[in-house]
Amino acid sequence: MKWIVPAATSMALFATSAAFAQTTAPSTTPPSTPPAATAPSVQPSPATPATPTLTEAEAKELIDATVVSSDDDNVGEVAAIQRDSDGKVTELHADIGGFLGIGQTRVRVMPSQFTVVDKKVRLSLTAEQVKGLPKIEK
């Protein structure tokens, strides 16, 4: 019974201090200019991912690398990398699905659809979207 009075007092103190913390001080800054008087802001267009450039050694190192979807599913592995004469990647071929190499489907992934992170190829597509990529004959 002795603990009820101190507990009630501390709860009342707690409740009143929270009310003081929620009050805001009056603003001392001058009012801003109306929105119509300001210059229009220019929104930069979203940056498009740069086409990766790989040396022959870097391209070979990525063969058999893990391919991960945007929802962090391991969807397959890199089968081949197509590059132009300047070393820019034109497309990536990945084997998806299957088990132990049986039942895999080879698909074409464009440079705008992937990035290389920590020796893994990270797609900008979900695992479900990967299934809809253009198929290639092996």
Residue pairs with C-beta under 8 A, 6 or more apart in sequence:
48 112
49 111
49 112
49 115
51 88
51 89
51 111
51 112
52 88
52 89
52 111
52 115
52 116
53 86
53 87
53 88
53 89
54 62
54 81
54 83
54 87
54 89
55 87
59 81
59 83
59 89
61 119
62 78
62 81
62 116
62 119
62 121
63 78
63 79
63 80
63 81
64 77
64 78
65 77
65 78
65 116
65 119
65 120
65 121
66 74
66 77
66 120
66 121
67 74
67 75
67 76
67 77
67 78
67 94
67 96
67 109
67 114
67 120
67 121
67 123
68 74
68 75
68 120
68 121
68 122
68 123
69 75
69 123
69 125
69 126
69 127
69 129
69 130
70 122
70 123
70 124
70 125
70 126
71 126
71 127
73 126
73 127
75 94
75 96
75 97
75 123
75 127
75 130
76 94
76 95
76 96
76 97
76 104
76 130
77 94
77 95
78 92
78 93
78 94
78 121
79 93
79 94
79 95
79 106
80 92
80 93
81 89
81 91
81 92
81 93
82 89
82 90
82 91
82 92
82 93
83 89
83 90
84 90
88 111
89 111
90 111
91 108
91 109
91 110
91 111
92 108
92 109
92 110
92 111
92 114
92 121
93 106
93 107
93 108
93 109
93 136
94 106
94 107
94 109
94 121
95 101
95 104
95 105
95 106
96 104
96 105
96 106
96 107
96 130
96 131
96 133
97 103
97 104
97 105
97 131
98 104
98 105
105 135
106 135
106 136
106 137
106 138
107 130
107 133
107 134
107 135
107 136
108 133
108 134
108 135
108 136
109 121
109 123
109 133
112 124
113 123
113 124
113 125
114 121
114 122
114 123
114 124
115 121
115 122
115 124
116 122
123 130
125 133
